[in-house]
């Protein structure tokens, strides 16, 4: 199958393109990073003309839309750019997918649920049918708006599409920075015996990248039963952020200390979700234990 991946040089895109190439698909990548490689098209989803030229040249049968500003922190710092990229860019990708009659897979986010994880002080286990609550950040809002654009194109323009609401991925290939996930930041800090700053009372269920890529591959290979489908993609096995930091310190044989701070207003303290639909429909579930995944990440960082 001829597949175009937007944002294909990012953390998820790099792993996904490698997997899909290994099973025989013809992979084309669109990204804004300067690179020289086969079937690579440099551009930006905010630049419709570079996107259109790529679609016209590739003529994709399937589009996997990963491009976007994925950092909650970065979206708060540059909200206009976040809206333009995550929302406007998704509109352009949908329009061009429709023009070329390509199926679309959109990478949504757990952040779309907003405050739905808790109601009247009671924790809620969200599933694909759980109504969204108030958005908690610019990132939350833009990912939700983008999914609604995909839904619109599916409902009114007959675009065949799937949204993957992705929960807390980690693993080799994610570069350390203050804009990236807690795991890679904690591990990089622990290796250097630096203080680790955590949010009080928070927890997450972390999904190893290889597990998530397998779910994505199953969605790619799937013959859709409905014009629009949604899957939560993640792992059931929440861990308190403080315990996660202690595990990382131990694995790294580090002398790092832990500093607790209050939860920021844009941070959802606890996320609990059901992944039963992916298990029932795709025959998939995340299986990599957190200790195994952390050790694989440590090997990669130490390289």
C-alpha positions in Angstrom: 0.0 0.0 0.0 1.2 3.5 -0.8 1.3 5.4 2.6 2.0 9.0 3.3 3.0 9.8 6.9 2.9 13.5 8.0 5.4 14.2 10.8 7.1 11.0 9.8 10.5 11.9 11.2 9.1 12.4 14.8 9.2 10.0 17.7 6.1 8.0 16.7 6.6 8.5 12.9 10.1 7.1 12.9 9.1 3.8 14.6 5.9 3.5 12.6 7.5 4.1 9.2 10.1 1.5 10.0 7.4 -1.1 11.0 5.2 -0.4 8.0 8.2 -0.6 5.6 9.2 -3.9 7.1 5.9 -5.5 6.3 6.0 -4.4 2.7 4.2 -1.0 2.4 5.6 1.9 0.3 6.3 4.6 2.8 6.5 8.3 1.9 7.3 10.9 4.6 6.3 14.5 4.9 8.0 16.6 7.6 9.6 20.0 8.1 13.0 18.7 9.2 15.9 19.1 6.8 16.8 15.6 5.6 18.0 13.8 2.6 16.4 10.4 2.1 14.3 8.4 -0.3 10.6 9.2 -0.6 11.0 12.2 1.7 9.1 15.5 1.1 10.0 18.6 3.1 7.3 21.0 4.0 5.0 22.2 6.7 1.3 21.4 7.3 0.8 25.2 7.7 2.1 25.6 4.1 -0.8 24.2 2.0 1.1 24.4 -1.3 4.0 22.2 0.0 1.4 19.7 1.3 -0.6 19.8 -1.9 2.5 19.2 -4.0 3.4 16.2 -1.9 -0.1 14.7 -2.2 -0.1 15.2 -5.9 3.2 13.5 -6.3 2.7 10.6 -3.9 -1.0 9.9 -4.7 -1.4 8.1 -1.3 -3.9 5.3 -0.7 -3.6 5.9 3.1 -2.5 9.0 5.0 -1.3 8.8 8.6 -1.5 12.3 10.1 1.1 12.6 12.9 2.3 16.1 12.3 1.5 18.7 14.9 2.7 20.5 18.0 2.6 17.8 20.6 3.9 19.5 23.6 1.4 20.9 26.2 4.1 23.4 27.3 4.9 24.6 23.8 1.2 25.0 22.9 0.7 27.3 26.0 3.7 29.4 24.9 2.6 29.7 21.2 -1.1 29.3 21.2 -1.8 30.9 17.8 0.8 28.6 16.2 -0.7 25.6 18.0 -4.1 26.4 16.6 -2.8 27.0 13.1 -0.8 23.8 13.1 -3.0 21.3 14.9 -6.3 22.5 13.7 -5.6 24.3 10.3 -3.0 21.7 9.3 -5.5 18.9 10.0 -8.1 20.6 7.9 -5.7 20.7 5.0 -4.7 17.0 5.4 -8.4 16.0 5.5 -9.2 18.0 2.4 -6.3 16.6 0.4 -7.0 13.0 1.6 -10.6 13.5 0.4 -9.3 14.8 -3.0 -7.1 11.8 -3.5 -9.7 9.4 -2.0 -7.2 8.2 0.6 -8.2 6.7 3.9 -7.0 8.8 6.9 -5.6 7.8 10.3 -5.4 10.7 12.7 -3.2 10.7 15.8 -5.4 12.1 18.6 -4.6 12.4 22.2 -5.8 11.4 25.7 -5.8 15.1 26.4 -8.9 15.5 24.3 -11.0 14.1 27.2 -10.1 17.2 29.2 -11.7 17.1 32.7 -13.7 13.9 31.9 -11.3 11.8 34.0 -12.9 13.1 37.2 -16.5 14.1 38.0 -17.6 15.4 41.4 -14.4 14.1 43.0 -14.9 10.6 41.6 -12.4 9.1 39.1 -13.9 8.1 35.8 -12.5 5.4 33.5 -13.0 6.9 30.1 -13.7 4.9 26.9 -14.3 6.0 23.3 -17.9 6.9 24.1 -17.2 9.1 27.1 -18.2 12.7 26.4 -15.4 15.2 26.5 -15.4 17.7 29.4 -13.8 21.2 29.5 -10.4 21.3 27.8 -7.5 21.7 30.2 -5.0 23.4 27.9 -4.5 24.8 24.4 -3.1 21.4 23.4 -6.2 19.7 24.7 -8.4 22.1 22.8 -6.5 21.9 19.5 -6.4 18.1 19.4 -10.1 18.0 20.2 -10.9 20.5 17.4 -8.7 18.6 15.0 -10.6 15.4 15.7 -13.9 17.1 15.1 -12.6 18.3 11.7 -11.9 14.6 10.9 -15.3 13.6 12.1 -16.9 16.4 9.9 -15.1 15.2 6.8 -16.2 11.6 7.5 -19.8 12.5 8.3 -20.4 15.1 5.5 -17.8 14.4 2.9 -17.6 10.6 3.2 -13.9 10.5 4.1 -13.0 7.1 5.6 -11.1 7.8 8.8 -9.9 6.5 12.1 -8.8 8.4 15.2 -6.2 7.0 17.6 -6.5 8.7 21.0 -3.0 8.0 22.2 -2.1 7.7 25.9 1.4 8.3 27.3 3.9 6.7 25.0 7.6 6.4 25.8 10.7 4.6 24.5 13.9 4.9 22.5 14.0 7.7 20.0 12.4 10.4 22.1 14.9 13.2 22.5 15.2 14.8 26.0 13.9 18.3 26.4 11.6 20.2 28.8 8.9 19.9 26.1 9.0 16.1 26.1 7.5 13.4 28.3 8.2 12.9 32.0 9.9 9.6 31.5 12.6 10.7 29.2 13.2 13.9 31.2 13.4 11.9 34.5 15.8 9.4 33.0 18.1 12.1 31.4 18.1 13.9 34.8 18.8 10.7 36.8 21.7 9.7 34.6 23.3 13.1 35.4 22.3 12.9 39.1 20.1 16.0 38.8 17.0 16.8 40.9 13.8 15.4 39.5 10.7 17.6 39.8 7.4 15.8 39.9 3.7 16.9 40.3 2.2 15.9 43.6 -0.5 13.3 43.5 -0.3 12.5 39.8 -0.2 9.2 38.0 -0.1 7.8 34.5 -0.3 4.5 32.7 2.7 4.4 30.3 2.7 2.5 27.1 5.9 1.4 25.4 6.3 2.6 21.9 6.7 -0.9 20.3 3.3 -1.9 21.8 1.6 1.2 20.4 3.2 0.7 17.0 1.7 -2.8 16.8 -1.7 -1.3 17.5 -1.2 1.2 14.7 -0.1 -1.5 12.3 -3.3 -3.4 13.0 -5.4 -0.3 12.3 -3.5 0.2 9.0 -4.2 -3.4 8.0 -7.8 -3.4 9.1 -10.7 -3.3 6.7 -12.8 -0.6 8.4 -16.4 -1.6 9.2 -17.6 1.9 9.6 -16.7 5.2 7.9 -15.4 6.6 11.1 -13.8 4.7 14.0 -12.0 5.7 17.3 -9.6 3.7 19.4 -8.0 4.5 22.7 -4.4 3.3 22.4 -2.5 2.8 25.7 -1.7 0.6 28.6 -3.8 -0.3 31.7 -1.4 -0.2 34.7 -1.2 3.3 36.3 1.8 4.2 38.3 2.2 7.2 40.7 4.6 9.8 39.3 6.7 9.7 42.5 7.0 5.9 42.3 8.0 6.2 38.6 10.7 8.7 39.5 12.0 6.3 42.2 12.1 3.4 39.7 14.1 5.5 37.3 16.5 6.6 39.9 17.1 2.9 40.9 17.5 1.7 37.4 20.0 4.4 36.6 21.8 3.8 39.9 21.5 7.6 40.5 21.8 9.8 43.5 19.1 12.2 42.2 16.7 13.6 44.7 13.0 14.2 44.1 11.3 17.5 44.5 7.5 17.7 44.6 5.5 20.7 43.3 1.8 21.5 43.0 0.0 20.3 39.9 0.0 23.0 37.2 -3.4 24.1 36.0 -2.9 22.6 32.5 -2.0 19.1 33.9 -4.6 16.4 34.3 -3.6 14.8 37.7 -4.9 11.3 37.0 -5.9 9.5 33.8 -7.7 6.2 33.8 -8.9 4.7 30.5 -10.4 1.6 29.0 -8.6 -0.1 26.1 -11.2 -2.9 25.8 -12.3 -1.7 22.3 -8.8 -2.1 20.9 -8.6 -5.5 22.6 -12.0 -6.7 21.3 -11.8 -5.2 17.8 -8.1 -5.3 17.0 -7.1 -8.2 19.2 -4.4 -5.9 20.7 -3.2 -5.0 24.2 0.0 -3.4 25.5 2.1 -6.0 27.2 5.6 -4.5 27.9 6.1 -4.0 31.7 7.3 -0.6 32.8 10.6 -2.0 34.1 11.4 -3.6 30.8 10.5 -0.5 28.8 12.6 1.7 31.1 15.6 -0.5 30.7 15.3 -0.4 26.9 15.1 3.4 27.0 18.1 3.6 29.3 20.2 1.5 26.8 19.2 3.9 24.0 20.0 7.1 26.0 23.4 5.7 27.1 24.3 5.1 23.5 
